[in-house]
Amino acid sequence: MAGRINDDDVKAVRDAVPIDAVVSEYLQLRNAGGGNLKGLCPFHDEKSPSFQVSPSKGLYHCFGCQAGGDTLDFVMKIDHLSFSEAVERLAGLAGITLRYEEGGYTAGTSGRGDRIRLVEAHKAAALFYVDQLGSPEAEIGRKFLAERGFDQAAAAHFSVGYSPAGWDHLTRFLRGKGFTDKELITSGLAQDSRSGKPIDRFRGRLMWPIRDISGEVVGFGARKLRDDDNGPKYLNTPETPIYKKSQVLYGIDLAKKEIAKTSRAVVVEGYTDVMACHMAGVTTAIATCGTAFGGDHIKILRRLLMDNATAEVIFTFDGDAAGQKAALRAFEDDQKFAAETSITIAPGGMDPCDLRLAQGDAAVSGLVEARTPLFEFALRHIVSRHNLENPAGRAAALDEAAPVVAHIKNIAIQHESAVQLAGMLGIRDEQFVVKRVSQLARWARERGTQPPQQQGRGRPSHEAASAPAPQPAGGPALNLRSPAHRTERELLKLALQRPALVSPAFDAYGMDEFTAPPYAAVRQAILDAGGASLGTEDYLARVRAAAPNDTVRALVTELAVEAIHAKTVDEIYAGVQLVQVRLRAVDRRVHEIQGTLSRLGPQAPPEQLAAVQEELWVLQQYDRRLRNRGAEGL
């Protein structure tokens, strides 16, 4: 084994890769004020952003689920990596060569995390396939691309490659790169043969690398090219430790920035459709990989769209029965989006790739613009199954369609759709349909079968006012309604975020001056890290490392990221917090001494009584000085 990674190298990795650059690979971040950024938490489902990133401190914290930490913690949690794997991942991004102690630096396989090894194998395989696309054998693959309107530049943009038709070309290539047979089998790049030796999983096929949202190759989609290939038309990587088909979207690495920028995503059905859309200027196109569009895909898009009021997801489906079925499946998940969802179907049952070939780039962009709201498509589908020539048919259609309209959260769209439904059914009394839909919606709300009425898609009315405040990481011991706890929290935030404003006075404060045990634990961690007066570059990292457990460490992160509640954060504000915490501590001690005097009574030994009275007098004088002079009296 290569041993543990050198501590200086770990620090260099932390400092070299900005946390906002890493986090923004997975979700859209916006200005949160105070130098912080905010977005939808990738670790739990939420409609309003409670996930904050502090670039200056290198920390993140979610005020909803309490997840938090530094850049390494984020990478470990979101990609399910070990500590060493996360360091190796970020070191690769920063171009830092790591040293391993207890044996020194080791290149190749020793000490490398399993996931990192699988990703590296896929990266090497992708380069191998791209190189093979230029071989004489791959002429059939180049012809396939050309017939669909993709030149060499398009193939290069999407890193399309070719897998040789032999049994073990890739396997032998990757062995030469130092990968073991076990790693190749685990990665899904190879499979066991009857002889017991690994052989290539993909042979004689056109290859599309499937990347995760961070841009790493985690799998492949392989297209059949020859008639003597008895496999399926498309063959994807099987489920592996790094590839879960329900959690990846083809093209997301190329489309994510434009999706976040335009608040629009276009979902198509295949790899060539994604290519066609991007070549036609629709650079927000993505596709699922051999599975239906589902809940995990929605979570990926929601983090990029950030549930913007103007956000939109547009589905393109073939006009055949399978496409209609897929559209209706998508509609079942419609209300999981805060974005508007629409559908567009190309004329003649063509997919975007066929449409681009037949009518050019403008037709593809025009297809996207000619979209129809998904719920309207679903209504038309329902209505089409009933005979509207007689009252019984119209009544049956209304019974089936009205609940669909009632489920629409936006009250204005719900009303408009009810009127539209009346027109579809040929019912002249529009208000009858509107009233029917309203009754169903109210009935559902009262029984909790759908969220309370919202002002916009996915947004509860007065959400901020009605939602319970997030539970601080410190747990039930914290009471943010307590003036003492609020002030102690502000002082600790200042000590972590702006230590120069409270130093050196803060370092003289005792643990007992913080009445909430979690806050006292944070104060102890600051002391154990050397105190706020040091305020070095790695100050926060040292405080987090000094925390006795994950609970205290999470609270340190939370306090380091949470906004300070002041328009102007300066020496005056810091002084007020210092004084308030000290005054309350003095007041508590005064009450304790007064209680002691009461218990001693006049019969107590004179010297004991005098000592207690003197302490009381000193404290009362100190209290008066603080109230008169503020921070100068500390």
RANOR-V150625 format. One record per residue. RES is the residue in one letter. PHI is phi as a letter, one per 20 degrees, with the letter a starting at -180 (none if undefined). PSI is psi as a letter, one per 40 degrees, with the letter a starting at -180 (none if undefined). D_CENTER is the distance of its C-alpha to the mean C-alpha in Angstrom with 1 decimal. Layout:
RES PHI PSI D_CENTER
RES PHI PSI D_CENTER
This chain:
M none i 33.6
A f e 32.7
G n a 31.8
R f i 29.3
I f h 27.8
N g h 29.8
D g d 28.6
D f d 29.3
D f d 27.2
V f d 24.2
K f d 24.7
A f d 25.2
V f d 21.9
R g d 20.1
D f d 22.1
A e d 21.9
V d h 18.2
P f h 16.7
I f d 13.4
D f d 12.4
A f d 13.3
V f d 11.2
V f d 7.9
S f e 8.8
E f e 9.1
Y d d 5.5
L b i 5.0
Q e h 8.3
L d i 10.0
R c i 13.3
N f h 16.2
A d e 16.4
G n i 19.9
G m f 21.5
G n e 19.9
N e i 16.4
L c i 13.3
K c i 10.9
G a i 7.9
L f h 6.3
C f h 5.0
P e e 2.5
F d e 6.2
H b i 8.2
D e h 9.2
E b i 10.3
K d d 12.2
S d h 12.7
P f h 10.4
S d e 11.3
F e h 8.8
Q c i 11.2
V c h 11.9
S d g 15.6
P g d 16.6
S f d 20.2
K d e 19.6
G m f 16.9
L c i 15.0
Y c i 11.8
H b h 12.1
C d h 10.7
F e e 13.9
G e d 13.0
C d e 12.4
Q m e 13.8
A f i 11.5
G a i 12.6
G q a 14.4
D d a 15.0
T f d 13.7
L f d 15.1
D f d 13.6
F f d 10.0
V f d 11.1
M f d 13.1
K f d 10.6
I f d 7.8
D d e 10.8
H l f 13.3
L d i 15.7
S f i 18.7
F f d 19.5
S f d 21.8
E f d 19.6
A f d 16.9
V f d 19.8
E f d 21.2
R f d 18.1
L f d 17.9
A f d 21.7
G f d 21.8
L f d 19.7
A e e 22.1
G m f 25.2
I e h 26.2
T e h 28.6
L e i 28.1
R d h 31.1
Y d h 31.4
E f i 33.9
E l f 36.4
G p e 37.5
G n a 36.1
Y f h 33.8
T c h 33.6
A e i 32.5
G n b 31.7
T e d 30.6
S f h 31.5
G m e 28.9
R e i 26.0
G f i 23.1
D g d 23.2
R f d 19.8
I g d 20.7
R f d 24.0
L f d 22.7
V f d 20.5
E f d 23.5
A f d 25.7
H f d 23.7
K f d 23.7
A f d 27.5
A f d 28.0
A f d 26.3
L f d 28.7
F f d 31.6
Y f d 31.0
V f d 30.8
D f d 34.1
Q f d 35.7
L f d 35.2
G e e 38.0
S f i 40.4
P g d 43.4
E f d 42.1
A e e 39.0
E g d 41.2
I f d 40.4
G f d 36.7
R f d 37.3
K f d 39.6
F g d 36.9
L f d 34.6
A f d 37.5
E f e 38.5
R d e 35.2
G n e 35.3
F d h 33.2
D e a 34.9
Q f d 34.4
A f d 32.1
A f d 29.8
A f d 29.8
A f d 29.0
H f d 26.1
F d e 24.4
S l f 25.9
V f h 27.9
G c a 30.3
Y b h 33.1
S e h 33.7
P g i 37.5
A f e 39.5
G f i 40.9
W f d 39.9
D b f 38.3
H g d 37.8
L f d 34.2
T g d 34.9
R f d 37.7
F f d 35.7
L f d 32.8
R g d 35.4
G f d 36.9
K e e 33.6
G n e 33.8
F e i 31.6
T e i 33.1
D f d 33.9
K f d 31.7
E f d 28.7
L f d 29.6
I f d 30.0
T f d 26.8
S f e 24.8
G n e 26.5
L f d 28.2
A c i 31.5
Q b i 33.2
D f i 36.3
S d i 39.6
R f d 42.8
S f e 44.2
G n e 41.5
K e i 40.3
P f i 36.8
I c i 36.8
D f h 34.3
R f d 32.2
F d h 32.2
R b h 35.6
G m f 37.1
R c i 34.0
L e h 31.9
M d h 28.6
W d h 25.1
P f h 22.5
I d h 19.2
R d i 16.3
D e a 12.7
I f d 10.2
S e e 11.3
G n e 14.8
E e h 16.3
V f h 18.9
V c e 18.2
G a a 20.9
F b i 23.5
G d h 25.0
A c h 28.8
R d h 31.2
K f h 34.8
L c d 37.5
R d i 40.8
D f d 42.8
D e e 43.7
D e h 40.0
N e e 40.0
G e i 36.3
P f i 33.9
K g d 33.3
Y d h 29.7
L c h 28.8
N d i 25.3
T g h 24.2
P f i 24.5
E f h 21.8
T c i 21.4
P g d 19.5
I d e 17.2
Y c h 17.5
K c h 16.6
K f d 17.6
S f e 15.7
Q c e 12.4
V c i 13.4
L c h 14.5
Y f h 17.4
G n e 17.4
I f d 13.6
D f d 14.2
L e d 17.1
A e e 15.9
K g d 12.4
K f d 14.2
E f d 16.7
I f d 14.4
A f d 12.8
K f d 16.3
T e e 18.2
S l f 15.8
R b h 17.2
A c h 16.4
V d h 19.4
V d h 19.3
V d a 22.4
E d e 23.9
G b i 24.7
Y f d 24.4
T f d 27.4
D f d 26.2
V f d 23.1
M g d 25.6
A f d 28.0
C f d 25.6
H f d 24.4
M f d 28.0
A e e 28.9
G n e 26.6
V e g 23.9
T e e 21.1
T d e 18.3
A f h 19.5
I b i 17.7
A b i 19.0
T f i 18.4
C d g 20.1
G m f 23.0
T b i 21.5
A f i 21.1
F f h 18.1
G c a 16.4
G f d 13.9
D f d 11.3
H f d 11.8
I f d 11.4
K f d 7.9
I f d 7.1
L f d 9.4
R f d 8.6
R f d 5.4
L e d 8.2
L f d 11.0
M l f 9.8
D l f 12.5
N f i 15.1
A f d 18.6
T d e 19.7
A f i 16.9
E b h 18.3
V d h 17.8
I d h 21.1
F e h 22.2
T d h 25.2
F c i 27.3
D f i 30.8
G e e 33.5
D f a 34.8
A f d 34.6
A f d 31.6
G f d 29.7
Q f d 30.7
K f d 29.5
A f d 26.1
A f d 25.9
L f d 26.9
R f d 24.3
A f d 21.6
F f d 23.3
E g d 22.9
D e e 19.1
D g d 19.8
Q f e 19.4
K f e 15.9
F e i 14.9
A e e 15.6
A f i 16.6
E f i 20.1
T d h 20.7
S c i 23.7
I c i 25.7
T b h 28.0
I c h 30.7
A f i 32.7
P f i 36.5
G m e 38.5
G m e 35.5
M f i 34.3
D e i 30.8
P g d 29.4
C f d 30.9
D f d 34.3
L f d 34.2
R f d 33.6
L f d 36.6
A f d 38.8
Q c e 38.1
G n i 36.1
D f d 32.9
A f d 33.7
A f d 33.9
V f d 30.3
S f d 29.0
G f d 31.5
L g d 30.2
V f d 26.7
E f d 28.4
A e f 30.7
R e i 28.1
T c h 28.9
P g h 26.7
L f d 25.7
F f d 27.3
E f d 30.5
F f d 30.5
A f d 30.1
L f d 33.0
R f d 35.2
H f d 34.6
I f d 35.7
V f d 38.7
S f e 39.9
R e e 40.5
H d i 43.1
N e h 46.7
L e e 46.7
E e e 50.5
N c i 51.3
P g d 50.2
A f d 49.0
G f d 46.6
R f d 45.2
A f d 44.8
A f d 43.0
A f d 40.6
L f d 40.0
D g d 39.4
E e d 36.7
A e d 35.1
A g d 35.2
P f d 32.5
V f d 30.1
V f d 30.8
A f d 30.7
H f e 27.1
I f h 26.0
K f d 24.5
N f h 25.6
I f d 29.2
A f d 30.6
I f d 29.2
Q f d 30.4
H f d 33.9
E f d 34.1
S f d 33.1
A f d 35.7
V f d 38.3
Q f d 37.2
L f d 37.5
A g d 41.0
G f d 42.0
M f d 40.7
L e e 42.8
G m f 45.8
I e h 45.9
R f d 47.7
D e g 46.9
E f d 43.3
Q f d 43.2
F f d 43.9
V f d 40.7
V g d 38.8
K f d 40.2
R f d 39.4
V f d 35.8
S f d 35.6
Q f d 37.3
L f d 34.8
A f d 31.8
R f d 33.5
W f d 34.5
A f d 30.9
R f d 29.6
E f d 32.4
R d e 31.6
G m f 27.9
T e e 27.2
Q b i 24.8
P f i 23.0
P g i 25.3
Q g h 26.3
Q d i 23.9
Q f d 24.8
G b i 22.2
R g h 20.0
G m e 17.5
R c h 18.8
P f i 21.2
S f h 24.2
H l f 24.5
E g d 21.1
A f d 21.1
A f d 24.7
S e d 24.5
A f i 21.3
P f i 22.1
A f i 21.1
P f i 18.4
Q f h 20.2
P f i 20.5
A f d 19.7
G f e 23.5
G n a 24.1
P f e 27.0
A f e 29.3
L e h 27.7
N c g 29.1
L f e 27.7
R e e 30.6
S f h 33.0
P g d 34.2
A f d 34.7
H f d 31.1
R f d 29.7
T f d 32.0
E f d 31.2
R f d 27.5
E f d 28.2
L f d 30.5
L f d 28.0
K f d 25.4
L f d 28.1
A f d 29.2
L e d 25.7
Q e d 24.8
R c g 28.3
P g d 30.6
A f d 33.4
L f d 33.9
V d e 34.7
S e i 36.5
P e e 38.9
A g d 39.5
F g d 36.3
D f e 37.2
A e e 40.4
Y f h 38.6
G e i 39.0
M f d 36.6
D f e 38.8
E e e 38.0
F d h 34.5
T f d 35.2
A e h 31.8
P g d 31.7
P f d 28.0
Y f d 28.9
A f d 32.0
A f d 29.9
V f d 27.7
R g d 31.1
Q f d 32.4
A f d 29.5
I f d 30.2
L f d 33.8
D f d 33.2
A e e 31.2
G o e 34.3
G n i 33.9
A f d 32.4
S f d 35.4
L f d 34.3
G l f 31.1
T f i 30.6
E g d 27.6
D e f 26.3
Y g d 27.2
L f d 23.8
A f d 23.2
R f d 26.7
V f d 26.2
R f d 23.1
A f d 25.2
A e e 28.0
A f h 26.2
P f d 28.1
N b i 25.1
D f d 21.4
T f d 21.9
V f d 23.7
R f d 21.3
A f d 18.4
L f d 20.7
V g d 21.6
T f d 18.0
E f d 17.6
L f d 21.0
A f d 20.3
V d d 17.4
E f h 18.8
A f i 20.9
I f h 24.6
H e g 26.5
A b h 29.0
K f d 29.6
T c h 31.4
V e h 30.5
D b a 33.7
E f d 36.5
I f d 37.9
Y f d 34.7
A f d 34.2
G f d 37.9
V f d 37.6
Q f d 34.9
L g d 37.0
V f d 40.1
Q f d 38.6
V f d 37.3
R f d 40.6
L f d 42.7
R f d 41.2
A f d 41.8
V f d 45.4
D f d 45.9
R f d 44.8
R f d 47.3
V f d 50.0
H f d 49.7
E f d 49.9
I f d 53.1
Q f d 54.6
G f d 54.1
T f d 55.7
L f d 58.7
S f d 59.1
R f d 59.2
L f d 61.6
G m i 64.1
P f e 67.2
Q e e 68.7
A f i 66.1
P g h 67.4
P g d 67.9
E f d 66.1
Q f d 63.0
L f d 63.1
A f d 63.5
A f d 60.5
V f d 58.2
Q f d 59.6
E f d 59.2
E f d 55.5
L f d 55.1
W f d 57.0
V f d 54.8
L f d 51.6
Q f d 53.0
Q f d 54.0
Y f d 50.5
D f d 49.0
R f d 51.4
R f d 50.6
L f d 46.8
R f d 47.4
N e d 49.8
R d e 48.2
G m b 44.5
A f d 42.7
E f d 46.0
G e e 47.3
L f none 44.8
